[in-house]
Amino acid sequence: MSEFDCDVAVIGSGFGGAVSALRLAEKGYSVRVLEAGRRLSPADLHRARKSTRDYLWQPELGLRGFFWQRVFKDVAIIGASAVGGGSIVWGAVLLEPGEAFYDDPSWARLADWRAELAAPFARASHMLGRVRNQHLGAQDEHLHAAAVAMGAGETFAPVPLAVHFGEGPGRHSADPFFGGEGPERTGCRLCGGCLVGCPYGSKNSLDLNYLHLAEGRGAQILERHRVDAITPLPDGGYELRASDPLARGAAHPPIRAERVVLAAGVLGTLELLFRCRDELGTLPRVSPRLGEHVRTNSEAVTGVLNDDPRFDGLHGPSISSDFHPDARTHVTQNRFRGGGRFLRLQVGPLVDGTHPGRRARATLAAILRSPREHLRILTARNFDERYTALTVMQHVDNELRLRFGRSPLRPWKRVLRSQVAGGAPPPSYLPVANEVARAYAEASGGTPLNLLPESLGGKSVTAHVLGGAVIGEDARSGVVDASHEVHGHPGLYVADASAIGANLGVNPSLTIAALAERMAALWPQKPGTTAPDRLLGQNEGAAFEDPSAQRYEAGTPAIRAAGGSTV
């Protein structure tokens, strides 16, 4: 028996980990995927829509769901822990970044990224079943009217989605994507619940494509395996020590792997690398740049609560349309079935102001001046149906630094802590975001709102955190090289958003998948194994059902020509 338990251990099952697992299994490697969260059933996802205990992930408090939020000094970050990672709570949007991403000076000299990512973007788009959204509802009509009011009506479009619409809502079909190798699917029910997990098999989350197919090729997915330490072995390879977060950290047997792919999300990957370098001393050569060049999508989140208690805007996918109010700003609307019990506690009056302290005082004053109005929002009937979240993202540079230091609440424990890394911090206020909210409220007959963590707390709220273990020429400029291998530790790779050092300005999921596709393509076929005739998604176009959805950016003439400007 080999000294290794597997050829490759993949830590995390989100977009980077799922892609790596399938592609390396196709190349003949034995693969184990270690995921801290659990495998979710449709029943689990149904319960999460109504049960806090089944929705939130906070094992030490007895919350065994999947959605989590971590609050730092400068930013609040949301995500998911489950088999499928962030794809479980992802809005299924598949957008490519703009041209500035490829030319960003942080990495432009290391490769011709446009050329090298063209095929990976096409493969990832095919594997995730990208199509243009086929259903526009009341929220989309209001967003279109807001775009027109802001002089940007021509940029309005239905977004490209990883959603199976099939032959109609609720219609079951055999695997329509992978020649029968994939699971049975159901046409999108247009329930507006993508962001709390799809229990119907309509959203193309990773458990239904990359991970499902990886298991079919022999990969093992080990749920409830939180990796706590990575230790190099004397003759090469690594030993991983993992515990069960849902069983008070009970230890699992160690796993030895010839190579390791870290894909635990930005927070998980950075925390593990910091711990191994600075606390355990097992990865001493990890770059001093670890934790630097952390970015959000420079976003602010606003919202509108329709004033009519009978209004129902939930019909459709969670995110279905977008527009560009200016050259650097991207806006999407969001339905959030099942999210009202949390959102209603986090919204407050729309308040302008670039100075966080003064804005916080103005927000508090507005609430105290009109407590009845704030109570009306908190107790609104049919909140889910009436509320529209507006995500406003910008291609504007800002940076954070994540450091590994003593917890202010538990000083015996070291945790990630944030610092502004010079220049502009991630914004908690964007004037254009408030302008969009007012235009949407005017169009829909609603009340424009800010998120209190942004207006009162002065924190950017994001699901789109990037960087911290970025690609660089050497350990002085980055944590990994252009093939994603960690400088100083051969056989250790990073394949998630941690490696991205440039701002995207759009949802990063497709970009993470494309970079992982490229990374895996650089690995050779395992010696002694036979390469498949073709890799899944290798020769297909960028979309299954919609040939017009070739490589594009939201709001470009290519989408408008495809019919995206009509409502």
N, C-alpha and C positions, 0 to 999 in steps of 0.2 A: 504494500500500500504506500502511496506517495506520502511524503512528509506534510504535504498540504491537504487541507480539507477541500479546497477548490482552487481553481486557477485564478479567479477574480472574485473579490468581495466588493459589492456595490453598497455603499452606505446611503440610504435614502431612496425612495421610490417615486419622487416627483419627476418633472420633465427631464432633467439630466440623468437621473438614475434609471428611469424606465427605458429611455432610448439606449443607454449604455448596456443595460441588461440584455435587451433583444439583440442588438447588433453584435455584441461579443459572443453571445450564445450561437448566433448564426455562423460565426467564424470558428466554431469548434471548441470554445473555452467553456469549462464548467463554471457556472456563475451562481453565487448566492447573493440575494438582496436582503439587507438587514434594515428593517423599518421599525421605528419606535412606536408608531401607531398600530391600530388593528385593522383587519380586513372588515369592511363594512358590507352589510347585506342591504337589500332594498328595505327590509323592515327597520333596520337601524336608521336609515335616512328618512323614512316616514316619521319615526318617533322624534327625530331631531327637529322636525318642523314645529313641534309643540312642546318638547321637553328640554329644559335647560340642561339637565343632567346628561341627556343623550346628545346634546349639541356641543357643549363646551369641553375643551381638553384642558384639564387641570387635575392630573391624577392624585396629587397630594391632598386635594380637597374632595376627592371622591367623584370628580367629574370625568367621565370616561368617554366623552364624545370625540370630536375631532377639530373643532374650530378654536383657535387661540388668539389672544392679543397680548403683546408685550409692550410695555410703556417704558421708554427711556427718557432721559432729560430733554432730548431735542426732537424726538420722533416717537410715534406709536406705530407698531408694525403688526399686521394681522396675517394669519396663515392657517395651515391645517396639518395635522399629524394623522396619517392613515395610509393604508396601501393605496397608492395613487397620489399621495402628497397633496400639493396645492391644487391639483386638477379637480379635487372633490369640491372645493368651494370657488373654483374659477368660473368666470362669466362666459367661458368658451370663445372668447374673442381671439382671432388669429390675424394679427397685423404685423407687417414688416416695418422695421425702422426706416427713417429717411436717409438720404445720402450722407448727411453729416456724421452718422454713426460710423460708416466705413472709413471716413477721412479723419476721425478723431485722432489727435496727435498722440494719445496715450498708447496707441497700438498700430497705427497706420503703417509704420515702417516695417512691421514684422511679417506682413503677408499682404497679398492682394485679396483683401477680404471680400470684395464684390465677386470676384471670380471664384474664390474658394467656397463661398457660402451659397452660391446660386443653386447648385444641385442639392445640398443639404436642406435648403429652404423648401425646394420642390418635394423632396422625400418626406420631410416632416409634415408638410401641408397635406400630402396624399395620405399618410398614415393617420393623421388626425381628422381626415374627412372634411376638409375645408370647403364650404359652400357659402355663397352669399345668402344672408338672411332672407327668408321668403315670406315673412309675415310682419306687416307694419300695423300698429294699433294706435290707441289714443295718445300714449306717451310719445310715439314717433311723430304724430301730427303736431303735437305741441312743440317738440324739439325742432321740427322743420319751421314752424312759425317763429320760434325764437331765433333761428339762424337767419331767416329772412329779415326779421326786425334788426338784426345786428349787421346786415349787409353781406351776409355770407351764405345766402340760400343755395347758391350753386354748388357749395361744398357738401351739402347734406347728402347722406347716402346710407343705405342699409349696410351693416358691417359684415365681414366674412366671419363665419362661425364654424366651430367644431360641433355641429348638431346634426343628428339624423332626422330629417323631416319625413323621409320615406314616402309612403303612399297616402299619408294623412295622419292626423292626430290619433294616437292610440292604436294604430294599425301595426300588428306584429309581422315580422318578416325574419326569415333565416338570414344569417350573416350576409350583409350587402357589400362588405368591404374587402374581405380577404379570401374569397373563393371557398367559403365554408369553414375556414379555420377559426374565425371569430365567433363570438356568442350571438345568440338571437337578439334582435334589436326591436325597438318600438318607435314609431313615428312620434315626434315631439308633440306633447300634449298642450304646449303653449301655456304652461301654468305659472311662469314667472319665477320659478324656484331654483334656477341653476346655481345661485350663490349659496344655497344651503344644502346642496347635493341633490343629484337627480336620481330618484328611486325607480325610474321607469326604463332605464337603459336607452335614453335618447341622446343625452350629452355624451360626446366622445371622450370621456375621461380615460385616464391612462390604464385603468384596470380592465378596460374593454378593448384595448388595442395593443400597445407595446408590451405591457406586463402580461396580458393574456397569452400573447404569441411567444413571449420569452419563456413562459412556463411550458408551453407546448414544445419548446426546443430544449427542455431539460433544466432551465434555471429554477432555483428554489427561492421562494419568497418567505422569509422568516419574519413574521409579524411580532410586535411587542419585543423587539430587539433594539434597545437604545445603546449605541456604541459609546463606551466611556473612555476607552484608551486604545491607541494604535502603537504597537511596539515593533521596531525592526527586528528581524531574526538574524542571527550571526551569519548565516550563509545565504542571505537574501530572502525576500518575502517579508510578510508582516503577520503579527498575531493581533487579533482583535478581541477585546474583552467587552462584553455587552451585558446589560441587565434588563429586567422587565419593569418598565415604569408603572405598570398596572398591578404589580405584586410587591410593592414596597421595595423596588430595586433588587429583587432576587436575581442572583447572578446566573447567567447562562454559561455553558461550557465554552471555553475560548475557541476561536476559529482561526485557523492558519490559512493564509492565501498568498499566492505568489505575487499578485498585484492587488491594489486597492483603488477603487474609484470613490471619491468623496462627493456626494450629491445630496447633502442633508439640508439644503437651503442655506441662505446666507448666514442666518443666526446659528444653525446647527453646525455647519461646516467651520465657521470661525471659532465658535466656542470649543469645538473638539481640537482644532489645530492649536489654539492658544493653550488649552489645558496640557496637551502633549508636549508643547515646547516649553512653557513657562512654569508649569506646576509639576508635571510628572517627569519632564526632561527626556522623554522618549524620542522626540523629533526636534533635536536641538538646532538643526540647520535650516529650519523654516525661516523664510526671509523676514528681516525687520520691517518690511513693508506690510506685513500681515495686519489687517484691520483698517488699512488706509484706502482712500478713494471709494468710500461707500456713498452711494447715491440713491435717491428716490427718483421718481419720474417728475420731480418738481411739480407735484400735484396738490390741488385743494379740492375738497369735497363739499358741495353745497346740496341743498334739497328744496323741494317744494311740496307742501301738503295741500292737496286740492280742497277747496272750501265746501264742496258738495259731499256730504256723508254718503251719498249713493254712488259716487264715482268709483269705477273699477278700472284701473289702468294695468292690471296684472296680466292681461291676455298677451302672451308672446314670450319669447326667450328673455332671460334677465336683461341682457344687453342686445339691442337690436338695431340701433342707428347711431350716427355720429355726425359732427361737422367741425369745420376749422374756422373759428372767428378771426384768426390771423395766421400768419405763416408759421408761427412757432407754437401754436396752441391747438390742442385736440380735445374735443368734448364728447362724452358718451352719456346716455341715460341708463339708469339701472332700476329694474324691478327687483323686489326683495321679499318674496313670499316667505313667511316664517321669521323675518328679521325685525318685525315691528316691536316685539317685546324688548329688544335691546336698543333699537334706533330711537324710539320715542324718548328714551332717557338721555340721549346724547345730542339732541337738536335744540336750538335756541334761536333767538332773533338774528336777522341778517344785519351785521354791523361792519362798516368799513373801517380801515385803519391799518397803516403799515407798522406802527409801533405796537408790539405785543402787549405791553403793560397798559397803555392807554386804551387799546382795543378791549382788553379784558375788563377794565373798569367800565367802559361804555356798554359792554354786553351785560354786565351785572346790573348797571343802572337801568337798562332797557327792561330787564326782567322785573326789577323792583317797581318800575313805573307802571307796568302792565302785568301784574301777577295773574290776573284772570285770563289774559291772552295766552300766557305761558301754560297755565293749567289746561286751557282748551287744547293745546297741542299735546300735552302729556296724556290726556284722557280721551283723545280723539277716537271715535268709533271707526272701525274698518281702516285702521292706520296703514296696514300693508297695501290695501287696494288703492288708497288715496295718495301714498307717498312716492315721489320720484327722487332718487338720488342722482346727482349730476357730478361726474368725475371729470375734472379739468386738469389736463396734463400738459406740461410745456417742455420743449427741448431747450432748457436753460441750465447752465452748469451750476452745480452747487455740490458741496462735499461734506460728509461727516467722517469722523474717525471713530472706530470701535476699539476700545481698550479692554484688557482683562484685569479687573481690579476688585477690591473688597466691596461686597454688597453693603449699601448703606443701611439696609434692614436686617441683614444677617451677616455681620462682619467676619464670621468664621468661614464664610463661603466666598469664593471668587466668581464673578459673573461678568458678562459683557456690559460695558458702560459707554455712553456716547459722548463725543466732543465735537464741536464745530471745528472743521479743519481749515480755518482761514477762509476768507471770501464770504459768500452768501450761504447761510444755512438753508436746509430744505424749507420751503415756504409754508407758513400756516395761513397766509393770506395772499390771494391773487386778485387784484382788482377785476380782472376779466371774469373770474369765477363768480363773483357777486353780480357782475353785469349779466352773465348768462342766467343766473338764478332769477333775477328780476324780469328778464325777457321771457323766460319760461313761465313764471308766475302770471305775468300779464296775459300770455297766450292761453293759459289753462284755467285761469280763475282760481289762483291758489295763493298761499302764503310762502314767501321765500325764506329759507332758513340756512343758518350755518351749523356746522358740527361744533358743539361746545368744547371738545378737546382742542380744536383749532382756534376758535374765537376767544374762549375763556382760559384755556390752558396754554395757548401759544405753541402747540405741537402740530407738526405735520402728521397726518394719518395716511398710511400707505400700505398696500399689499404688494408694492412693486419695488422692493429694496434690491439693490445691485451692488456688486463689488466687495472689496475687502480681501480677496485673494486673487488679485487681477493678473492678467497676462502681462508679462514684461520680458525684456530681453535677457535679464539676469536677475539675481536675487537683490540687486540694488534698486531695481525698478519695478519688480513684480514678484508675486509668489509662485506663479507657474509660467512655463514657457509656452510657445505658440502651439505645442501639441498637448497642452494642459497638464504636463508632468511637473510636479513640485520641484523647484530648484533645490538641489542638495539631498533629495530623497528619491532615488530612482524607483520606479514601480508604483509610486503614489501619485494619483491624479485628482484634479478637481473638475467636475463637469456640471456645475450648476451656475446660478446667477452670480455667485461669488467671483467668478472669473471675468465678468463683464465690467470693464472700467470706463465705458462710455455711456452717456445718457441716451436713452432710447426715445422717450417721449410717447411711447405706446406700451400697451400690455406686453410684457417681456416673454410670455410663454413660448411663442413660436421661435423666437430668437434663441432661447435656452435650448430648445429641442434641436434646432439647426446646428448650433455649436457642438452639442453632444454627438449628433450625426457625423459631423466633420471629425471630431476627436476619434470616434470609434473606427471611422474609415481609414485612419492613419495606422491602426494596428494591423499587423500581418495576420494571415490565416494561421491558426494554431498548427504547428508542425505535426504531420501524421494524420491530419484530417482533410477531408475533401470540401472544397468551397462549394456552396450551393450554386445552381445555375444562375440565379439572380437573388439579390436581397429583396425582401418585401419593400415595395415602394421605390425600387431602384429605377425603373424605366417608365413609371407612370408620370402623368402631368401633375400640376399642382392641386388639382381639385377633382373630385369624383364626379359630381353631378353638374358642375357649373364651369364650363370651359372659359367663361369670361373672367373667372376669378384667378387668373394667372398673377404672377408676382406684381402686387400693387401696394400703394399706400392709401390709407383712407383719405377721401376728399379729392383725389386726383381726377383729371378728365377721363382716365380709363374706367373708373367706376361710374362716372356720370354717363358715359357712353353706353355702359351696360344697363342703364335704366335705373340707376340708384337715386335720381333726383326727384322722382315722382312719389307722392304720398296719396 
